[in-house]
Structure formats: C-alpha cells, structure tokens
C-alpha cells in the first residue's frame, strides 16, 4: 500500500509507562510530565487509569492528576477504565475519552482481570454503554495479539474475534498490543491482514513492545500495510505487571526519529519530546530505553 504521509502517535507513557515503576512517582511530577508531553505536540496522551488502588497503587492519584493537568484544545487525554466503578470515577472527573482492554489469550485474561474473555467483553459492554450515555468516546485495546506469556502463540482468528467485538461495541479505534514483544515483521503483517478483514485499517493502531528489539521493524512492516496510528511510550517506559519479561513499550523518541527519517509527518516537536524524556528519566533515576535519547545525551556531553 505504500507508507502513510501522516502518522498519529498515541503517547501511553504516563499510564502504561509509569504503572510499572517500583517507586511511587509524586503527583506533581506526573502532572509536569504530562504537560511537557502536551507541549511537544502529541495530540493523544493516555494520562492515567481509574483502577483499584489495591491492584495498581502507582495510579492511586488518578483523579488528582487528571484534573490538574493543563489540558489543551484539540488534544485527547484518555484514561484507562477496567470496570463500571472505574467508569463512574472517570465520569466524575469529567473525562471525555476512555480506553478499555481485553485479551486474546484466555489465560492472560484470567491472570490480568480475574475473568474469562467472554466475561471481560461482557464487562466492557456495560462500560461502553455507560460511556455512550455521557458522550464519552472509547478506545479499545487487545492484549497478547502476537503471543502470550502463558499460552505461547495465539491464533489470529481469536485476536480477530476479540478485536471485532470491541469495534462492534463502539470503540472508535482498536489498538493491537504485542504485550510481550515476541512479534516479528512477517507475523505483524499477517496480523494486520487478518484483522483488516473485519475492521478497516483506519480504525486500527499498533501497540508493540520492544522486548526482543523488534518493535521498530514490526512498525515499519505494518506502516507498509496501511497502519497510521502508533502507540508508544516516552523513554521506552512500561511493560506489563502480569507479563514477566515484557521489558517495555517501543520508545516514542525512537519511533519519531524513524518517522522523521522517512519524511512522515507527526506534528510532534523532537527537541521538546527529548526534554520530556530527560525530565522523566532523571526523576525515575534510570536511563531511557530509547536509543535516540541515549545518543542525544551522549552527544551533548
């Protein structure tokens, strides 16, 4: 199909990235971090999750963070919602966009949400119905699309079934997550070919982890297929608390560097994005997993 002229980057660092950090990140740091991402020109920033404090204590300040960030016109600030209680909390915080998630793996679904895939989809259907009553848009995630830490390879027809269920419920976009980063380019292309049979490409996004260093190659492969929305995390932060060895999302800086090099527009300012990366890694006390950020830091010395 050829490469897209414009790619929409969805930044998941403040939620998917920070939720895995062992030390508590101060609320004011999260707020400043998100404001820096806004300044970089990102137009979709997943800021937090209205999830039980018991399961993810790092996001216990969800309402404080969401209400305090400097929201700008034309920018979406989705929040992840796991159930009806989370949906009610999102409504109370005046969220305009939420994200819901399901797994293509039965075992992963049980480990992650304590319910079967069918039960998970039934739960999501109730959340989406509530969101629609309040004119809140919904984005959908499917986990383990190219492999599961418990079951190994996942059948693509199962991924297709779950993705289509979310789309038919009313998700404006379905993000396909290689949760443990085991995908390779040909498998990524086959995934898109399979899902595109039931969901038009313009409603699909790629959410690839870089556990085996394949994320950029996989992204290039699906860009050639017609994908034009990419999920990424600043500094490569994140992973999955229920997937051992899932070392992190693909770094936003690395994705942007690749896209810039191919002449693909994103409207994201590279120096400002690097400033956001430097800020958060300094606060967290560890190096970025982004090759580009590390190279920029080395050249500045």
PAZAPA-4460 file (N, C-alpha, C; in steps of 0.05 Angstrom, whole numbers, plus 32768, in hexadecimal, padded with zeros to 4 digits):
% residues 301
    n_x    n_y    n_z   ca_x   ca_y   ca_z    c_x    c_y    c_z   seq   type   mol
   8010   7FE8   8000   8000   8000   8000   8011   8019   8000     1      X     A
   802A   8017   8007   803B   802F   800A   8039   803B   8025     2      X     A
   804B   804C   802C   804C   8058   8047   8038   806F   804A     3      X     A
   802D   8073   8061   801B   808A   8066   802B   80A4   8066     4      X     A
   801D   80BA   805F   802A   80D4   8060   8029   80E0   807C     5      X     A
   8016   80D7   808C   8014   80E1   80A7   800F   80CA   80BA     6      X     A
   801C   80CA   80D1   8017   80B6   80E6   800F   80C4   8100     7      X     A
   7FFA   80B9   810C   7FF0   80C3   8126   7FFD   80B3   813C     8      X     A
   800D   80C1   814D   801A   80B4   8164   8008   80B6   817C     9      X     A
   8003   809F   8189   7FF4   809E   81A2   8008   8099   81B8    10      X     A
   800C   80AC   81CA   801F   80AA   81DF   8013   809C   81F8    11      X     A
   801E   8086   8200   8013   8076   8216   8026   8076   822F    12      X     A
   803B   8086   822E   804F   8086   8243   8044   808D   825F    13      X     A
   8033   80A2   8262   802A   80A9   827D   8019   8093   828A    14      X     A
   800C   8082   827A   7FFC   806C   8286   800B   8052   8283    15      X     A
   800E   8048   826B   801A   802E   8266   8037   802E   826F    16      X     A
   8044   8045   826D   8060   8046   8274   8065   8047   8292    17      X     A
   8057   805A   829F   805C   805E   82BC   8050   8049   82CE    18      X     A
   803B   803B   82C5   802E   8028   82D6   8040   8011   82DF    19      X     A
   8056   800D   82D1   8068   7FF7   82D7   8080   7FFF   82E8    20      X     A
   8082   801A   82EE   8099   8023   82FD   8097   801B   831B    21      X     A
   80AC   8010   8326   80AB   8006   8342   80A8   801C   8357    22      X     A
   80B4   8033   8352   80B1   8049   8365   8099   805B   835F    23      X     A
   808D   8066   8373   8077   8078   836F   8080   8092   8361    24      X     A
   8073   8098   834B   807A   80B1   833D   8067   80C7   8347    25      X     A
   8072   80DD   8351   8062   80F2   835D   804D   80FD   8349    26      X     A
   8036   8104   8353   8021   810E   8342   802A   8127   8332    27      X     A
   8038   8139   833F   8041   8151   8331   8054   814B   831A    28      X     A
   8063   8136   831D   8076   812D   8308   8066   8123   82F0    29      X     A
   8051   8113   82F5   8040   8108   82E0   8033   811F   82D0    30      X     A
   802A   8133   82DF   801C   814A   82D3   8030   8159   82C0    31      X     A
   8048   815F   82CB   805B   816D   82BA   8064   815D   82A2    32      X     A
   8067   8143   82A6   806E   8130   8290   8059   8132   827A    33      X     A
   8040   8130   8281   802A   8131   826D   8029   814C   825F    34      X     A
   802D   8161   826E   802E   817C   8262   8044   817F   824E    35      X     A
   805B   8172   8253   8071   8173   8240   806A   8163   8227    36      X     A
   805C   814D   822A   8054   813E   8212   8040   814D   8202    37      X     A
   802E   815C   820F   801B   816D   8201   802B   8182   81F1    38      X     A
   803F   818E   81FE   804F   81A3   81F0   805E   8198   81D8    39      X     A
   8064   817E   81D8   8072   8172   81C1   8061   816F   81A8    40      X     A
   8047   8173   81AB   8035   8171   8194   8026   8157   8191    41      X     A
   8029   8145   81A5   801A   812C   81A4   7FFC   8132   81A7    42      X     A
   7FEC   8125   8197   7FCF   812C   8198   7FBE   8117   81A6    43      X     A
   7FCA   8101   81AE   7FBC   80ED   81BE   7FD0   80E3   81D4    44      X     A
   7FC9   80E9   81ED   7FDB   80E2   8203   7FCA   80D3   8218    45      X     A
   7FD0   80B9   821B   7FC1   80A9   822F   7FCD   80AF   824A    46      X     A
   7FBE   80BD   825B   7FCA   80C9   8273   7FCA   80B8   828C    47      X     A
   7FB6   80A6   828F   7FB4   8097   82A7   7F9F   8081   82A4    48      X     A
   7F99   8073   82BA   7F84   805F   82BA   7F74   8061   82D3    49      X     A
   7F5A   805F   82D1   7F48   805F   82E8   7F44   8041   82F0    50      X     A
   7F59   8037   82FC   7F5A   801B   8304   7F5C   8019   8322    51      X     A
   7F57   8002   832D   7F58   7FFD   834A   7F75   8003   8354    52      X     A
   7F76   8013   8369   7F90   8019   8376   7F9E   7FFF   837F    53      X     A
   7F8F   7FEB   8385   7F9A   7FD2   838E   7FAB   7FC5   8379    54      X     A
   7FA1   7FC6   8360   7FAF   7FB8   834A   7FC6   7FC9   833F    55      X     A
   7FC2   7FE3   833C   7FD8   7FF4   8331   7FDA   800D   8342    56      X     A
   7FE8   800B   8359   7FEA   8022   836B   7FF7   803B   835F    57      X     A
   8008   8036   834B   8015   804C   833D   8001   8061   8332    58      X     A
   7FE9   8057   832B   7FD5   8069   831E   7FBF   8071   8331    59      X     A
   7FC5   8070   834B   7FB0   8077   835F   7FA8   8094   835E    60      X     A
   7FB9   80A5   8351   7FB4   80C1   834F   7FA7   80C9   8334    61      X     A
   7F99   80B6   8328   7F8E   80BA   830D   7F7E   80D3   830B    62      X     A
   7F6B   80D7   831D   7F5A   80EF   831C   7F6A   8109   831F    63      X     A
   7F7C   8109   8332   7F8D   8121   8336   7F9D   8128   831D    64      X     A
   7FA9   8114   8311   7FB9   8119   82F9   7FA8   8122   82E2    65      X     A
   7F92   8114   82DE   7F81   811B   82C6   7F75   8137   82C8    66      X     A
   7F6D   813F   82E0   7F61   8159   82E3   7F75   8170   82E3    67      X     A
   7F8E   816A   82E9   7FA2   8180   82EC   7FB2   8185   82D3    68      X     A
   7FB4   8172   82C1   7FC4   8177   82A9   7FB8   818E   8298    69      X     A
   7FCA   819B   828A   7FC1   81B2   8279   7FB7   81A7   825E    70      X     A
   7F9E   81A2   825D   7F92   8197   8245   7F90   81AD   822F    71      X     A
   7F97   81A5   8217   7F97   81B8   8200   7F82   81B0   81EC    72      X     A
   7F75   81C3   81DF   7F61   81BD   81CA   7F6D   81AB   81B4    73      X     A
   7F5E   8199   81AA   7F67   8188   8195   7F78   8170   819D    74      X     A
   7F7C   816D   81B7   7F8C   8156   81C1   7F7A   8144   81D2    75      X     A
   7F7C   812A   81CD   7F6D   8116   81DC   7F7E   810C   81F3    76      X     A
   7F71   810A   820A   7F7F   8100   8222   7F70   80E7   822D    77      X     A
   7F72   80D0   821F   7F62   80B9   8227   7F6C   80AE   8242    78      X     A
   7F5A   80A0   8250   7F61   8092   8268   7F58   8075   8266    79      X     A
   7F68   8063   8270   7F60   8047   826E   7F4C   8041   8284    80      X     A
   7F37   8032   827C   7F21   802B   828E   7F1D   800D   828E    81      X     A
   7F20   7FFF   82A4   7F1E   7FE2   82A5   7F02   7FD7   82A9    82      X     A
   7EF0   7FE7   82B5   7ED6   7FDD   82BC   7EC2   7FF5   82C0    83      X     A
   7EAA   7FEE   82C9   7E95   8003   82CC   7E9D   8017   82E2    84      X     A
   7EA9   800E   82F7   7EB1   8020   830C   7EC6   8034   8302    85      X     A
   7ED9   802A   82F2   7EED   803B   82E6   7EE0   804F   82D3    86      X     A
   7ECB   8046   82C5   7EBD   8057   82B2   7EAF   806D   82C1    87      X     A
   7EA3   8067   82D8   7E95   807B   82E8   7EA9   8090   82F3    88      X     A
   7EC1   8086   82FA   7ED6   8098   8303   7EDF   80AB   82ED    89      X     A
   7EE1   80A0   82D5   7EE9   80AF   82BD   7ED5   80C5   82B7    90      X     A
   7EBB   80BE   82B9   7EA6   80D1   82B4   7EA7   80E7   82C9    91      X     A
   7EAC   80E0   82E2   7EAD   80F4   82F8   7EC5   8107   82F3    92      X     A
   7EDA   80FD   82E6   7EF1   810E   82E1   7EEE   811E   82C7    93      X     A
   7ED8   811A   82B9   7ED2   8128   82A0   7EE4   811F   8289    94      X     A
   7EEA   8105   8288   7EF9   80FA   8272   7EE9   80FB   8259    95      X     A
   7EF6   8101   8242   7EE8   8103   8229   7EEE   80EA   8217    96      X     A
   7F02   80DB   821F   7F0A   80C4   820F   7F15   80AF   8222    97      X     A
   7F0E   8096   821E   7F18   8080   822F   7F23   806A   821D    98      X     A
   7F32   8058   822A   7F3B   8040   821C   7F33   8027   822C    99      X     A
   7F2C   8012   821D   7F25   7FF9   8229   7F38   7FE4   821E   100      X     A
   7F3A   7FCD   822C   7F4D   7FB9   8222   7F42   7F9D   8226   101      X     A
   7F49   7F8C   8213   7F43   7F6F   8214   7F5C   7F60   820A   102      X     A
   7F5D   7F47   820F   7F74   7F36   8207   7F6B   7F22   81F2   103      X     A
   7F7D   7F1B   81E0   7F78   7F06   81CD   7F7F   7EEA   81D8   104      X     A
   7F8A   7EEA   81F0   7F92   7ED2   81FE   7F80   7ECD   8216   105      X     A
   7F75   7EB5   8217   7F64   7EAE   822D   7F72   7EAF   8248   106      X     A
   7F8A   7EA3   8249   7F9A   7EA3   8262   7FA2   7EBE   826A   107      X     A
   7FAB   7ECF   8257   7FB3   7EEA   825E   7F9B   7EFA   8269   108      X     A
   7F84   7EF6   825D   7F6C   7F03   8267   7F67   7EFC   8284   109      X     A
   7F69   7EE3   828A   7F65   7EDA   82A6   7F79   7EE6   82B9   110      X     A
   7F93   7EE7   82B1   7FA8   7EF2   82C1   7FA6   7F10   82C5   111      X     A
   7F9D   7F1E   82AF   7F9D   7F3B   82AF   7F84   7F47   82BA   112      X     A
   7F6D   7F3A   82B5   7F53   7F46   82BD   7F42   7F33   82CD   113      X     A
   7F4D   7F1B   82D4   7F3E   7F07   82E4   7F24   7EFF   82D8   114      X     A
   7F23   7EFE   82BD   7F0B   7EF5   82B0   7F11   7EEB   8294   115      X     A
   7EFF   7EDC   8288   7F03   7ED1   826E   7F01   7EE7   8259   116      X     A
   7F09   7EE1   8240   7F06   7EF5   822A   7EE9   7EFD   8227   117      X     A
   7ED7   7EE9   8228   7EBA   7EF0   8225   7EB1   7F02   823C   118      X     A
   7EB8   7EFB   8254   7EB1   7F0C   826B   7EBC   7F28   8268   119      X     A
   7ED5   7F29   825F   7EE2   7F43   825B   7ED3   7F54   8247   120      X     A
   7ECB   7F48   8230   7EBC   7F56   821C   7EA1   7F5F   8226   121      X     A
   7E94   7F4E   8236   7E7A   7F56   8242   7E7D   7F6E   8254   122      X     A
   7E93   7F6F   8263   7E99   7F85   8275   7E9E   7F9E   8265   123      X     A
   7EAD   7F9B   824F   7EB4   7FB2   823E   7E9A   7FBD   8231   124      X     A
   7E89   7FAC   8229   7E70   7FB5   821C   7E60   7FC7   822F   125      X     A
   7E60   7FC1   8248   7E52   7FD2   825C   7E60   7FED   825F   126      X     A
   7E7B   7FEC   825F   7E8A   8005   8261   7E85   8017   8249   127      X     A
   7E86   800B   8231   7E81   801B   8219   7E65   8026   8218   128      X     A
   7E52   8017   8221   7E36   8021   8222   7E35   803A   8234   129      X     A
   7E42   8039   824A   7E42   804F   825D   7E51   8067   8251   130      X     A
   7E67   8061   8243   7E76   8077   8236   7E65   8085   8221   131      X     A
   7E57   8075   8212   7E47   8081   81FC   7E30   8092   8207   132      X     A
   7E26   808B   821E   7E11   809B   822B   7E1B   80B7   8232   133      X     A
   7E36   80B9   8236   7E42   80D3   823E   7E53   80DF   8227   134      X     A
   7E4F   80D5   820F   7E5D   80DF   81F7   7E7B   80DE   81FB   135      X     A
   7E84   80C9   8207   7EA1   80C4   820B   7EAB   80B0   81F6   136      X     A
   7EBF   80B7   81E7   7ECA   80A5   81D2   7EDA   808F   81DF   137      X     A
   7EDC   8078   81D1   7EE9   8060   81DC   7EFD   8055   81C8   138      X     A
   7F15   8050   81D2   7F2A   8043   81C3   7F2E   8027   81CE   139      X     A
   7F33   8014   81BD   7F36   7FF8   81C7   7F52   7FED   81C3   140      X     A
   7F5A   7FDD   81D6   7F74   7FCF   81D5   7F6F   7FB1   81D4   141      X     A
   7F7F   7FA3   81C4   7F80   7F86   81C5   7F9C   7F7E   81CC   142      X     A
   7F9F   7F6F   81E2   7FBA   7F66   81EB   7FC1   7F4B   81DF   143      X     A
   7FDB   7F45   81DE   7FE5   7F2B   81D6   7FDF   7F23   81BA   144      X     A
   7FDF   7F37   81A8   7FD7   7F31   818C   7FEC   7F20   817D   145      X     A
   8005   7F21   8186   8019   7F11   8178   8027   7EFD   818A   146      X     A
   801C   7EF9   81A1   8027   7EE5   81B3   801F   7EEB   81D0   147      X     A
   801E   7ED5   81E0   8016   7ED7   81FC   802C   7ECB   820E   148      X     A
   8031   7ED8   8225   8045   7ECD   8237   803E   7EB2   8243   149      X     A
   8024   7EAA   8242   801B   7E91   824D   8014   7E7C   8238   150      X     A
   8008   7E85   8222   7FFF   7E72   820D   8011   7E71   81F5   151      X     A
   8024   7E83   81F3   8035   7E83   81DB   8026   7E90   81C4   152      X     A
   8028   7E84   81AC   801C   7E8F   8194   7FFE   7E91   8196   153      X     A
   7FF2   7EA7   818D   7FD5   7EAB   818E   7FCB   7EAA   8171   154      X     A
   7FB5   7E9B   816E   7FA9   7E99   8153   7F9D   7EB4   814A   155      X     A
   7FA3   7EBC   8132   7F9B   7ED6   8128   7F7C   7ED9   8126   156      X     A
   7F6F   7EC2   8122   7F52   7EC4   8120   7F46   7ECB   813C   157      X     A
   7F54   7EC4   8151   7F4B   7ECC   816C   7F50   7EEA   8170   158      X     A
   7F66   7EF4   8167   7F6B   7F11   8168   7F56   7F20   8158   159      X     A
   7F50   7F16   8141   7F3C   7F22   8130   7F20   7F24   813E   160      X     A
   7F19   7F0E   814B   7EFF   7F0D   8159   7EFE   7F22   816F   161      X     A
   7F13   7F24   817F   7F12   7F37   8196   7F13   7F53   818B   162      X     A
   7F24   7F59   8178   7F26   7F73   816D   7F0C   7F7C   8160   163      X     A
   7F00   7F6B   8151   7EE6   7F72   8145   7ED0   7F76   8159   164      X     A
   7ED1   7F67   816F   7EBD   7F6B   8184   7EBF   7F87   818F   165      X     A
   7ED7   7F91   8194   7EDB   7FAC   819F   7ED2   7FC1   818A   166      X     A
   7ED8   7FBC   8171   7ED1   7FCF   815C   7EB2   7FD0   8159   167      X     A
   7EA5   7FB9   815A   7E88   7FB8   8157   7E7A   7FC5   816F   168      X     A
   7E87   7FC4   8186   7E7B   7FD1   819E   7E7C   7FEF   819C   169      X     A
   7E8D   7FFA   818C   7E8E   8017   8189   7EA9   8024   818D   170      X     A
   7EBF   8014   818F   7ED9   8020   8192   7EE0   802E   8178   171      X     A
   7EE9   8047   817A   7EEF   8056   8161   7F0A   804D   8155   172      X     A
   7F1A   803F   8165   7F34   8035   815C   7F3B   801C   816D   173      X     A
   7F48   8009   8160   7F50   7FF1   816E   7F6F   7FEF   816C   174      X     A
   7F7C   7FEF   8182   7F99   7FED   8183   7FA2   7FD0   8188   175      X     A
   7FB3   7FC6   8177   7FBC   7FAB   8178   7FD7   7FA9   8187   176      X     A
   7FD6   7F9C   819E   7FEE   7F9C   81AF   7FFE   7F83   81AF   177      X     A
   8017   7F85   81A7   802A   7F6F   81AA   8036   7F71   81C6   178      X     A
   8027   7F67   81D9   802C   7F6C   81F5   8048   7F64   81FF   179      X     A
   8052   7F4E   81F4   806C   7F44   81FD   8082   7F48   81E7   180      X     A
   807B   7F55   81D2   808F   7F5D   81BE   809C   7F46   81AF   181      X     A
   808D   7F31   81AA   8098   7F1A   819C   8094   7F1A   817E   182      X     A
   8085   7F2E   8174   807F   7F2F   8158   8097   7F35   8146   183      X     A
   8095   7F2D   812D   80A9   7F33   8118   809A   7F3E   8100   184      X     A
   80A8   7F4C   80EE   809A   7F5A   80D9   8085   7F4A   80C8   185      X     A
   808C   7F32   80C0   8079   7F23   80B0   8060   7F1C   80C0   186      X     A
   8064   7F15   80DA   804E   7F0E   80EB   803D   7F27   80F0   187      X     A
   804A   7F3E   80F2   803B   7F57   80F6   802A   7F5E   80DE   188      X     A
   8035   7F59   80C6   8026   7F5E   80AD   800E   7F4B   80AB   189      X     A
   8012   7F32   80B2   7FFC   7F1E   80B1   7FE6   7F26   80C5   190      X     A
   7FEE   7F30   80DC   7FDB   7F3A   80F0   7FC9   7F4F   80E4   191      X     A
   7FD5   7F63   80D7   7FC6   7F79   80CC   7FB4   7F6F   80B5   192      X     A
   7FBF   7F5D   80A4   7FAE   7F52   808F   7F95   7F44   809A   193      X     A
   7F99   7F36   80B0   7F83   7F27   80BC   7F6E   7F3A   80C8   194      X     A
   7F77   7F4D   80D8   7F64   7F5F   80E6   7F56   7F72   80D2   195      X     A
   7F65   7F7A   80BD   7F59   7F8C   80A9   7F43   7F80   8099   196      X     A
   7F3F   7F66   809B   7F28   7F59   808E   7F0E   7F60   809B   197      X     A
   7F0F   7F69   80B5   7EF6   7F6F   80C3   7EF6   7F8C   80CD   198      X     A
   7F0D   7F99   80CF   7F0F   7FB5   80D8   7F20   7FC5   80C5   199      X     A
   7F15   7FDA   80B9   7F25   7FEA   80A6   7F3F   7FF4   80B3   200      X     A
   7F54   7FF6   80A3   7F6E   7FFE   80AD   7F6E   8018   80BC   201      X     A
   7F5D   802B   80B3   7F5E   8046   80C0   7F54   8045   80DD   202      X     A
   7F48   802F   80E5   7F3F   802C   8101   7F52   801A   8112   203      X     A
   7F69   8014   8107   7F7C   8003   8115   7F95   8012   811D   204      X     A
   7FA1   800A   8134   7FBA   8015   813D   7FCD   7FFF   8145   205      X     A
   7FE7   8004   8144   7FFC   7FF0   814B   8008   7FF8   8166   206      X     A
   8008   7FE5   8179   8013   7FE9   8194   8028   7FD3   8198   207      X     A
   8041   7FD9   8191   8055   7FC4   8191   806A   7FC8   81A7   208      X     A
   8070   7FB3   81B6   8085   7FB4   81CA   809F   7FAC   81BD   209      X     A
   80B5   7FB4   81CA   80D0   7FB0   81BD   80E1   7F9C   81CC   210      X     A
   80D5   7F88   81D8   80E3   7F75   81E8   80FA   7F68   81D9   211      X     A
   80F6   7F61   81C0   810B   7F53   81B0   8116   7F66   819B   212      X     A
   8112   7F80   819E   811E   7F93   818B   8111   7F94   8170   213      X     A
   80F8   7F8A   816E   80EB   7F88   8154   80D6   7F9E   814F   214      X     A
   80D1   7FAF   8162   80BA   7FC1   8160   80BC   7FD3   8148   215      X     A
   80D3   7FE0   8143   80D4   7FF3   812C   80D1   7FE4   8112   216      X     A
   80DD   7FCD   8110   80DA   7FBD   80F7   80BD   7FB5   80F3   217      X     A
   80B0   7FAD   8109   8094   7FA5   8107   8083   7FBD   80FF   218      X     A
   8089   7FD4   810B   807A   7FED   8104   807D   7FF4   80E7   219      X     A
   8096   7FF2   80DD   809A   7FF8   80C1   808A   7FE5   80AF   220      X     A
   8089   7FCC   80B7   807A   7FB8   80A8   805C   7FBF   80A6   221      X     A
   8051   7FC8   80BD   8034   7FCD   80BD   802E   7FE9   80B1   222      X     A
   8041   7FFB   80B2   803E   8014   80A4   803A   800F   8086   223      X     A
   804A   7FFC   807C   8047   7FF4   805F   802C   7FE8   805A   224      X     A
   8020   7FDC   806E   8005   7FD1   806B   7FEF   7FE5   806B   225      X     A
   7FF5   7FFE   8075   7FE1   8013   8075   7FDA   801D   8091   226      X     A
   7FE7   8012   80A6   7FE3   801C   80C1   7FEE   8038   80C3   227      X     A
   7FDF   804B   80D0   7FE8   8066   80D2   7FE4   8071   80EF   228      X     A
   7FDF   805F   8102   7FDF   8067   811E   7FF1   8054   812E   229      X     A
   8003   8060   813D   8016   8050   814D   8015   8059   816A   230      X     A
   8013   8045   817C   8016   804A   8198   8034   8048   81A0   231      X     A
   803D   805A   81B1   8059   8059   81B9   805B   8065   81D5   232      X     A
   8071   8061   81E2   8075   806B   81FD   8090   8079   81FF   233      X     A
   808F   8091   8209   80A7   80A2   820C   80BD   8092   821B   234      X     A
   80D5   8093   8211   80EC   8086   821D   80EA   8067   821E   235      X     A
   80D6   805C   8210   80D2   803F   8210   80C8   8035   822B   236      X     A
   80BB   8046   823B   80B2   803E   8255   809B   802A   8252   237      X     A
   8098   801A   8267   8081   8008   8268   8088   7FEB   8265   238      X     A
   8073   7FDC   8260   8074   7FBF   825F   8059   7FB5   8266   239      X     A
   8058   7FA0   8274   803E   7F96   827D   8042   7F87   8297   240      X     A
   8034   7F8F   82AD   8038   7F82   82C7   8030   7F65   82C7   241      X     A
   8021   7F5C   82B3   8018   7F40   82B2   8026   7F30   829C   242      X     A
   803B   7F3C   8290   8049   7F2E   827B   8067   7F30   8281   243      X     A
   8072   7F1C   828E   808E   7F1C   8295   80A0   7F1E   827B   244      X     A
   80B3   7F2F   827C   80C5   7F32   8265   80BD   7F46   8251   245      X     A
   80A5   7F52   8254   809C   7F67   8241   80AA   7F81   824A   246      X     A
   80C0   7F87   823D   80D2   7F9B   8248   80CA   7FB8   8242   247      X     A
   80B7   7FBC   8231   80AF   7FD8   822C   80A4   7FDC   8210   248      X     A
   8095   7FF2   820F   808A   7FFA   81F5   80A0   8005   81E3   249      X     A
   809A   8007   81CA   80AD   8014   81B8   80AE   8031   81C0   250      X     A
   80C7   803D   81BF   80CB   8058   81C8   80C0   806C   81B4   251      X     A
   80B2   8080   81BD   80A7   8094   81AC   80BD   80A3   819C   252      X     A
   80D3   80A8   81AA   80E9   80B6   819C   80F4   80A6   8184   253      X     A
   80F6   808B   8188   8100   807B   8172   80ED   8079   815B   254      X     A
   80D3   8078   8162   80BF   8077   814D   80BF   8092   813D   255      X     A
   80C0   80A8   814C   80C0   80C2   813F   80D9   80C6   812D   256      X     A
   80F0   80BD   8137   8108   80BF   8127   8105   80AF   810D   257      X     A
   80FA   8097   810E   80F6   8087   80F6   80E3   8095   80E3   258      X     A
   80CD   809F   80ED   80B9   80AB   80DC   80C4   80C5   80D0   259      X     A
   80D2   80D5   80DF   80DE   80ED   80D5   80F1   80E6   80BE   260      X     A
   8101   80D0   80C1   8114   80C8   80AD   8107   80BE   8094   261      X     A
   80ED   80B7   8095   80DF   80AE   807D   80CD   80C4   8072   262      X     A
   80CF   80DC   807E   80BF   80F2   8073   80A2   80F0   807A   263      X     A
   809B   80E0   808F   807F   80DD   8097   8079   80F2   80AD   264      X     A
   8064   8101   80A9   805D   8116   80BC   804F   810B   80D5   265      X     A
   8054   8118   80EC   8046   8111   8105   803D   812A   8114   266      X     A
   8048   8141   810D   8043   815A   811C   804E   815A   8138   267      X     A
   8061   8148   813E   806D   8146   8158   8089   8153   8157   268      X     A
   808F   8164   816A   80A9   8172   816B   80BE   8161   8178   269      X     A
   80D2   815A   8169   80E6   8147   8173   80F6   8151   818B   270      X     A
   8101   8169   818B   8110   8173   81A2   80FF   8175   81BC   271      X     A
   80E6   817D   81B9   80D5   817F   81D0   80CE   8163   81DB   272      X     A
   80CB   8150   81C9   80C6   8134   81D1   80DF   8129   81E1   273      X     A
   80F7   812F   81D7   810F   8127   81E5   8111   8133   8201   274      X     A
   8108   814C   8203   8108   815A   821D   80F5   814B   8231   275      X     A
   80DE   8142   8227   80CC   8133   8237   80D8   8119   8240   276      X     A
   80E6   810C   822D   80F4   80F2   8233   8109   80F6   8248   277      X     A
   8119   810B   8245   812F   8110   8259   8123   8116   8274   278      X     A
   810D   8125   8274   8100   812C   828E   80F8   8113   829D   279      X     A
   80E9   8102   828F   80DD   80EB   829E   80F2   80D6   82A5   280      X     A
   8107   80D2   8294   811B   80BE   829C   812D   80C9   82B3   281      X     A
   8131   80E2   82B4   8140   80EE   82CA   8131   80EA   82E4   282      X     A
   8117   80EF   82E3   8107   80EC   82FB   8106   80CE   8304   283      X     A
   8104   80BC   82F1   8102   80A0   82F7   811D   8094   82FF   284      X     A
   8132   80A2   82F7   814D   8099   82FF   8158   8082   82EF   285      X     A
   814E   807F   82D6   815A   806B   82C5   815B   8075   82A8   286      X     A
   816B   8067   8298   816F   8070   827C   8156   8069   826C   287      X     A
   8153   8079   8257   813E   8073   8243   8145   805A   8234   288      X     A
   8131   804B   822C   8135   8034   821A   8137   803D   81FD   289      X     A
   8133   8056   81F8   8133   8061   81DD   8150   8064   81D4   290      X     A
   8156   8058   81BD   8171   805B   81B1   8176   8078   81A9   291      X     A
   8161   8085   819F   8164   80A1   8196   8169   80B3   81AE   292      X     A
   815B   80B0   81C4   815F   80C1   81DB   817B   80BD   81E6   293      X     A
   8185   80A4   81E7   819F   809F   81F1   81B5   80AC   81DF   294      X     A
   81B0   80AA   81C5   81C3   80B5   81B2   81C4   80D4   81B5   295      X     A
   81AD   80E0   81B8   81AB   80FD   81BB   81B9   8106   81D4   296      X     A
   81B6   80F7   81EA   81C2   80FD   8203   81E1   80FB   8201   297      X     A
   81EA   80E6   81F3   8207   80E3   81F0   8214   80F9   81DF   298      X     A
   8206   8101   81CA   8211   8116   81B9   8211   8131   81C6   299      X     A
   8201   8135   81DB   8200   814F   81E8   8216   8152   81FD   300      X     A
   8223   813D   8203   8238   813E   8218   8253   8148   820D   301      X     A
***
